[in-house]
Amino acid sequence: MDVDLRKVRYFVAVAEELHFGRAAERLHVTQPVLSRQIRALEQELGAQLFARNRRTTELTAAGRQLLEDARPLLAAAQALCHRVRQAAHGPSAFTVGFMPGITVTGAVRAFATRHPELSVEVVRTSWDDQVQGVREGLLDVSFVRLPVDRRGLELRPLFQEPRVAVLPADHRLAGKESIVIADLASERLLQDPDAAPEWRDLPGRAGGQGAGPRPSFASVEEKLEHVATSGGVVVLPLSTAVYYTHADVTHVPIDDIGPGEVCLAWSADRRSPLLPEFADIAAGRR
């Protein structure tokens, strides 16, 4: 059976919105067209993907499984198109992604010196999309902070660094020489808990998170502004906290959690010798 990627893309939009009207607007199609495409996909797969009534739209077990598999499938398809177009015109660019606080200048300059025929470009990523560009073929390599979804990726460890708690400048813990993660148990964490998994196991963390849903941020600057204004906390790598100074926040070392790890990531499906070459440069091996 062939899977129609357009129908899969439509399905992902509905699954993420859980609302056919909003998904139709996002896709720039009419709602009846979208509904027909979803019904056709359900018929092709032989499974009901959504449970709907007048008030709610929810994923079925089959829908949840399709959503899990659909995202990497669509990313791989986009990467395929990008790489075929690139191959047709010859490799002329090499694009490096990097997370805030990570300095990539030395590796990029060294690589560019070796390959003057390439335009070596850099693109800043964020916690939410640090491997997405690699999967979609938009980035050749990316400096990432663990943890990440490792599926389909090659990862080369580069270095580790301490993690710190970023607090309002007038916080009760501000000015301390160091703290332990339990000191944050009653605080509201203003970031994806996957970035500080040790926080999940703290007694009382549910009470600390009770001030409302965790907001979503597009940048470190937004996180710092929210820390300063709302009184929440974030856990960041030391280099990021130092790089993004803010008069109304401060950072304190956390003694009892492991360091953050930085790796270089690229697609495991690619065979270009440029990828391990850049990785060796980034790791200081050449």
C-alpha positions in Angstrom: 0.0 0.0 0.0 1.3 3.5 -0.9 0.8 6.2 1.6 -0.2 9.6 0.3 2.0 12.1 2.1 -0.4 14.9 1.5 -3.1 13.1 3.4 -0.5 12.4 6.2 0.4 16.1 6.3 -3.3 16.9 6.6 -3.7 14.3 9.4 -0.7 15.8 11.4 -2.3 19.3 11.2 -5.6 18.0 12.6 -3.8 15.9 15.2 -1.8 18.9 16.4 -4.8 21.3 16.5 -7.4 18.7 17.6 -9.8 20.9 15.7 -10.8 20.5 12.0 -11.6 24.2 11.5 -8.3 25.5 12.8 -6.4 22.8 10.9 -8.2 23.7 7.7 -7.2 27.4 8.2 -3.6 26.3 8.8 -3.5 24.2 5.7 -5.4 26.8 3.6 -8.1 24.4 2.5 -11.8 24.2 3.3 -13.0 22.1 6.2 -15.1 19.7 3.9 -12.0 19.0 1.8 -10.0 18.3 4.9 -12.6 16.0 6.3 -12.8 14.0 3.0 -9.0 13.6 3.0 -9.0 12.3 6.6 -11.8 9.9 5.8 -9.9 8.7 2.7 -6.8 8.2 4.8 -8.7 6.2 7.4 -10.1 4.0 4.7 -6.7 3.4 3.2 -5.2 2.5 6.6 -8.2 0.5 7.7 -8.3 2.4 11.1 -10.2 5.2 12.7 -7.8 8.0 13.6 -10.0 10.4 15.4 -12.9 10.1 17.9 -15.2 13.1 17.3 -18.3 14.5 18.8 -19.9 18.0 18.7 -17.5 19.4 21.3 -14.2 17.6 21.0 -11.8 15.9 18.6 -9.5 13.3 20.1 -6.9 10.9 18.7 -7.6 7.2 18.9 -4.9 4.7 19.7 -4.3 4.3 15.9 -4.2 8.0 15.5 -1.6 8.4 18.3 0.6 5.8 16.6 0.3 7.4 13.2 1.2 10.8 14.7 4.3 9.3 16.3 5.4 7.8 12.9 4.1 10.6 10.7 6.4 13.4 11.9 9.7 11.6 11.1 8.2 10.4 7.8 7.3 13.9 6.6 10.7 15.2 7.8 12.5 12.5 5.8 10.4 13.3 2.7 11.3 17.0 3.0 14.9 16.1 3.5 14.8 13.9 0.4 13.5 16.7 -1.8 16.1 19.2 -0.4 19.0 16.8 -1.0 18.0 15.8 -4.5 17.7 19.5 -5.5 21.1 20.1 -3.8 22.7 17.2 -5.7 21.3 18.4 -9.0 23.2 21.7 -8.6 26.2 20.3 -6.8 27.1 21.0 -3.1 27.7 24.7 -2.8 26.7 25.3 0.8 27.3 23.6 4.2 24.9 24.7 7.0 25.7 24.5 10.7 23.0 24.8 13.4 23.9 25.8 16.9 22.1 26.3 20.2 22.3 29.6 22.2 25.5 29.9 24.2 27.5 27.5 22.0 30.4 29.1 20.2 31.0 27.5 16.8 33.3 30.1 15.2 36.5 28.1 15.5 35.1 25.0 13.9 33.3 26.9 11.2 36.3 28.9 10.2 38.6 25.9 10.1 36.2 24.0 8.0 35.6 26.9 5.6 39.4 27.3 5.2 39.6 23.7 4.1 36.7 24.0 1.7 36.8 27.4 0.0 34.4 26.0 -2.6 31.6 25.9 0.0 29.6 28.7 1.5 29.6 27.7 5.2 26.5 29.2 6.9 25.3 29.1 10.5 21.8 29.1 11.8 20.7 29.5 15.4 18.3 26.8 16.7 16.2 26.5 19.8 15.4 23.8 22.3 12.2 22.8 20.4 13.8 22.6 16.9 17.5 21.8 17.5 17.3 18.5 15.5 14.4 19.3 13.3 16.5 21.1 10.7 18.8 18.1 10.5 15.9 15.7 9.9 14.4 18.0 7.2 17.7 18.4 5.4 17.9 22.1 6.1 21.0 21.7 8.3 24.0 19.5 7.5 25.1 19.4 11.1 23.9 20.9 14.3 25.4 21.5 17.7 22.8 20.2 20.1 22.2 20.0 23.8 21.1 16.7 25.2 18.6 15.2 25.6 17.3 14.9 22.1 15.4 12.3 20.2 18.2 10.2 18.8 16.2 8.4 16.1 17.9 8.7 12.7 20.8 10.7 14.0 24.5 10.3 14.4 25.8 12.0 17.5 29.4 13.0 18.3 30.0 14.0 22.0 31.9 17.3 22.2 32.0 18.6 25.7 30.1 19.0 29.0 29.4 22.0 31.2 27.7 22.8 34.5 24.0 23.7 34.7 22.7 26.5 36.8 19.4 27.8 38.1 18.4 31.1 36.7 16.3 33.1 39.2 14.9 36.6 39.8 17.6 38.9 41.2 15.6 39.3 44.4 14.8 35.5 44.8 15.4 33.9 48.2 18.1 31.7 46.7 19.9 34.6 44.8 23.4 35.2 46.0 24.0 31.7 47.4 27.3 30.1 46.5 25.4 27.0 45.3 22.1 25.2 45.8 20.8 21.6 45.4 18.0 20.7 43.0 15.6 20.1 46.0 15.8 23.8 46.8 13.7 24.3 43.6 11.0 21.9 44.6 8.4 24.6 45.3 9.3 26.7 42.3 7.5 27.0 39.0 9.7 25.6 36.2 9.4 27.8 33.1 10.7 25.4 30.5 10.2 21.9 29.1 10.9 19.6 32.1 12.9 17.4 29.7 15.6 20.1 29.9 15.9 19.4 33.6 14.7 15.9 34.1 16.0 15.8 37.7 13.3 18.2 38.6 10.6 15.7 37.7 11.5 13.5 40.6 11.4 16.1 43.3 8.9 15.7 46.2 6.4 18.6 46.0 7.2 19.5 42.4 3.5 19.3 41.5 2.8 22.1 44.0 5.5 24.2 42.5 4.0 23.8 39.1 0.5 24.7 40.2 0.6 28.3 39.1 -0.8 27.5 35.7 0.4 25.9 32.4 4.0 26.1 31.4 4.4 28.9 28.8 6.1 28.3 25.5 9.1 30.4 24.6 10.8 31.0 21.2 14.1 32.2 22.6 16.3 32.4 25.7 15.6 36.1 25.9 11.9 35.3 26.4 12.7 32.9 29.2 14.8 35.4 31.0 12.1 38.1 30.7 9.6 35.6 32.1 11.8 34.7 35.0 12.3 38.4 35.8 8.6 39.2 35.6 6.8 36.1 36.8 9.2 34.8 39.5 9.6 31.3 38.0 13.0 29.6 37.4 14.8 27.9 34.5 17.8 25.6 34.5 20.3 26.5 31.8 23.8 25.5 30.8 26.4 27.9 32.4 27.5 29.2 29.0 24.0 30.2 28.1 23.3 31.9 31.4 26.6 33.9 31.2 26.1 34.8 27.5 22.6 36.2 28.1 23.0 38.8 30.8 19.9 40.4 32.3 20.0 42.9 35.1 16.9 41.5 36.8 17.9 37.8 36.9 20.9 35.9 38.4 22.2 32.4 38.2 23.3 29.9 40.9 25.2 26.7 40.4 23.3 23.4 41.2 25.6 21.0 43.0 23.8 17.7 42.7 22.8 17.4 39.0 25.0 16.2 36.2 26.5 18.5 33.6 24.8 19.4 30.4 26.3 17.6 27.3 26.8 19.1 23.9 27.0 16.9 20.8 27.2 17.4 17.1 24.3 15.8 15.3 23.8 14.8 11.6 21.5 12.5 9.7 22.5 8.8 10.0 21.3 8.3 6.4 23.8 10.6 4.8 27.2 9.4 3.6 28.9 12.6 2.8 32.6 12.6 4.0 32.1 16.3 4.9 30.0 15.3 7.9 32.6 13.2 9.9 35.3 15.7 8.8 33.4 18.6 10.4 32.7 16.5 13.4 36.4 15.8 13.8 37.2 19.5 13.6 34.5 20.3 16.1 35.8 17.7 18.5 39.3 19.1 18.1 40.7 16.0 16.5 42.1 17.7 13.4 
